[in-house]
Amino acid sequence: MAKAKSKIPASTVRVPQNREEASEFIAKIGDDERLILRITADLDQNVALLTLEAESQKGVIELRIAEHKVGLRTWCDANREVLTDGYKVKSANLGTGEVLWRSGPEKVKIKDVAAALETIKGSKRYKGFLRVKYEIDREAMKRAKPLALEIEGVSFSPDPESFSVEPLSIELSDALA
């Protein structure tokens, strides 16, 4: 189940004195892990209910905001010349806030990417439009470790050994009973 890492100094913890006590420790760990699962399940259920309620409330408000924005945009577009002093500026202050007209960044649209790519590849004139991406394949290096070790700065480190306890698992529905 979960790998437990403890930062408690060994001198402050109780240590089992025999096999039976060690077995009891594992049983207690299992009980506590099931308790954590129950608490987490309850929390998840409560969060799900609160999220559903909040999303419902947000949806109503977001719809109201969208309707106000559409109405405001319609009025502002109809009155843009007056609001922007004859189109001299791109914003207007309405007291409680500003309305702004902004152009987004220019976009490049390509109908047939494959054809455009072939045209670019076939001409030195368009080479500046190509981008080549290089990255190190670490999995390939693991497969060819001796060869990879010849490269300066490449080394391999083993995963550190870990200790874990896996109590017998009992279905959560059984643990909740």
C-alpha positions as CSV (number, residue, x, y, z in Angstrom):
1,M,0.0,0.0,0.0
2,A,1.7,3.2,1.1
3,K,5.4,3.5,1.7
4,A,6.0,5.0,5.1
5,K,9.0,7.1,5.6
6,S,9.6,8.2,9.1
7,K,11.7,11.1,10.3
8,I,11.2,10.2,14.0
9,P,14.5,9.3,15.7
10,A,14.7,5.5,16.4
11,S,15.2,6.1,20.1
12,T,11.7,7.6,20.5
13,V,9.7,4.9,18.9
14,R,8.5,1.6,20.3
15,V,10.2,-1.4,18.7
16,P,8.6,-4.8,18.6
17,Q,10.4,-7.3,20.7
18,N,9.3,-10.5,18.9
19,R,7.5,-11.8,15.9
20,E,4.1,-11.6,17.5
21,E,4.5,-7.9,18.4
22,A,5.8,-7.3,14.8
23,S,2.6,-8.9,13.5
24,E,0.5,-6.7,15.8
25,F,2.4,-3.6,14.5
26,I,1.5,-4.6,10.9
27,A,-2.2,-5.1,11.9
28,K,-2.3,-1.7,13.6
29,I,-0.7,-0.1,10.5
30,G,-3.4,-1.8,8.4
31,D,-6.2,-0.5,10.7
32,D,-4.8,3.0,10.6
33,E,-4.4,2.9,6.8
34,R,-8.0,1.8,6.5
35,L,-9.0,4.6,8.8
36,I,-7.2,7.1,6.6
37,L,-9.0,5.6,3.6
38,R,-12.3,6.1,5.3
39,I,-11.5,9.7,6.2
40,T,-10.3,10.3,2.7
41,A,-13.4,8.8,1.2
42,D,-15.6,10.9,3.4
43,L,-13.6,14.0,2.5
44,D,-13.8,13.2,-1.2
45,Q,-17.6,12.7,-1.0
46,N,-18.0,16.0,0.9
47,V,-15.7,17.8,-1.6
48,A,-17.7,16.3,-4.5
49,L,-21.0,17.6,-3.1
50,L,-19.6,21.0,-2.4
51,T,-18.0,21.2,-5.8
52,L,-21.3,20.2,-7.5
53,E,-23.2,22.9,-5.5
54,A,-20.5,25.6,-6.3
55,E,-20.4,24.7,-10.0
56,S,-24.2,25.1,-10.2
57,Q,-24.0,28.5,-8.5
58,K,-21.1,29.5,-10.7
59,G,-22.9,28.4,-13.8
60,V,-25.9,30.8,-13.1
61,I,-23.5,33.7,-12.4
62,E,-21.3,33.0,-15.5
63,L,-24.4,32.9,-17.7
64,R,-25.5,36.3,-16.3
65,I,-22.1,37.7,-16.9
66,A,-22.1,36.4,-20.5
67,E,-25.5,38.0,-21.1
68,H,-24.3,41.4,-19.7
69,K,-21.2,41.2,-21.9
70,V,-23.2,40.6,-25.1
71,G,-25.5,43.4,-24.3
72,L,-22.7,45.8,-23.4
73,R,-20.7,44.8,-26.5
74,T,-23.8,45.5,-28.7
75,W,-24.3,49.0,-27.1
76,C,-20.6,49.8,-27.2
77,D,-20.2,48.8,-30.9
78,A,-23.3,51.0,-31.8
79,N,-21.8,53.9,-29.9
80,R,-18.1,53.3,-30.6
81,E,-17.4,56.5,-32.5
82,V,-18.7,58.6,-29.6
83,L,-17.0,56.5,-26.9
84,T,-13.6,56.5,-28.7
85,D,-13.7,60.2,-29.7
86,G,-14.0,59.5,-33.4
87,Y,-12.0,56.2,-33.2
88,K,-8.9,58.1,-31.9
89,V,-8.6,55.8,-28.8
90,K,-9.3,52.1,-28.3
91,S,-10.9,52.4,-24.9
92,A,-13.6,54.2,-23.0
93,N,-14.1,54.8,-19.3
94,L,-17.7,54.4,-18.3
95,G,-17.2,55.3,-14.6
96,T,-17.5,51.8,-13.2
97,G,-15.0,50.4,-15.5
98,E,-13.5,50.5,-19.0
99,V,-14.4,48.9,-22.3
100,L,-11.5,48.2,-24.6
101,W,-11.1,47.2,-28.2
102,R,-7.9,45.2,-28.8
103,S,-6.6,43.3,-31.8
104,G,-5.2,39.9,-31.0
105,P,-1.8,38.6,-32.3
106,E,-1.6,37.7,-35.9
107,K,-2.1,34.0,-36.6
108,V,-0.5,31.8,-39.2
109,K,-2.9,29.4,-40.9
110,I,-1.6,26.6,-43.1
111,K,-4.2,24.6,-45.1
112,D,-1.9,21.7,-46.1
113,V,0.9,21.3,-43.6
114,A,2.5,18.4,-45.4
115,A,2.7,20.3,-48.7
116,A,4.0,23.5,-47.0
117,L,6.6,21.4,-45.2
118,E,7.8,19.8,-48.5
119,T,8.1,23.3,-50.1
120,I,10.1,24.6,-47.2
121,K,12.4,21.6,-47.1
122,G,13.0,21.8,-50.8
123,S,14.2,25.4,-50.8
124,K,17.1,27.1,-49.1
125,R,15.1,30.3,-49.2
126,Y,12.6,29.0,-46.7
127,K,14.9,27.1,-44.3
128,G,14.4,29.7,-41.7
129,F,10.8,28.5,-41.3
130,L,11.9,25.1,-40.1
131,R,12.5,24.2,-36.4
132,V,14.3,21.1,-35.4
133,K,14.0,19.9,-31.8
134,Y,16.6,17.7,-30.2
135,E,16.3,16.0,-26.8
136,I,18.1,13.2,-25.0
137,D,16.5,9.8,-24.9
138,R,17.2,8.6,-21.4
139,E,15.5,5.3,-22.0
140,A,17.8,4.5,-24.9
141,M,20.8,5.4,-22.7
142,K,19.6,2.9,-20.0
143,R,19.4,0.2,-22.8
144,A,22.9,1.0,-23.9
145,K,24.5,1.9,-20.6
146,P,28.2,1.1,-21.5
147,L,28.0,3.3,-24.6
148,A,26.2,6.1,-22.7
149,L,28.9,6.1,-20.0
150,E,31.4,7.1,-22.6
151,I,29.8,10.5,-22.8
152,E,31.2,13.1,-20.5
153,G,28.8,14.1,-17.7
154,V,26.6,11.0,-18.1
155,S,26.2,8.8,-15.0
156,F,23.6,6.4,-13.7
157,S,22.3,6.4,-10.1
158,P,20.3,3.5,-8.7
159,D,17.0,4.1,-6.9
160,P,17.6,4.2,-3.2
161,E,16.4,1.1,-1.3
162,S,13.2,1.7,0.5
163,F,11.3,-0.1,3.3
164,S,7.6,-0.5,3.1
165,V,4.9,-2.3,5.0
166,E,1.9,-3.8,3.2
167,P,-0.8,-5.0,5.6
168,L,-3.4,-7.5,4.3
169,S,-5.9,-5.4,2.5
170,I,-9.6,-5.5,3.4
171,E,-12.1,-4.0,1.0
172,L,-13.0,-0.4,2.1
173,S,-16.7,-1.4,2.3
174,D,-15.7,-4.1,4.9
175,A,-13.6,-1.6,6.8
176,L,-16.4,0.9,7.0
177,A,-18.8,-1.6,8.6
